[in-house]
Amino acid sequence: MLWSLRPFKSKKVSVKQIMKDIEKQGIVNKRDTNAWEVRHKKAHGEKIGVGQAQIDSHHKLIILLNHLIFNLIGYKGKYTDYGEHGFPIKEYPHN
């Protein structure tokens, strides 16, 4: 099932709630949802350190965005999970 923002347009719904809803639908996973919450600091100008943890966080955010795009275009198949050390090949959608 393709996800869209249409059901949320008539209501005031937080991004956090939208993320929880699409996680329940299997479009993203818990790690993706957590990546979005960490993204807030970076996107709103808070100073962050530079190190492996920040690089890992960046990679997880890229995978979150990839999963949203995969869903929107109806992609099913293999992808490289840059959000996990070793960059394993995984299947989308998740099971």
Summary of the structure (lengths in Angstrom):
residues: 95
radius of gyration: 14.1
end to end distance: 14.2
largest distance: 42.3
contacts: 215
relative contact order: 0.15
helix: 52%
strand: 8%
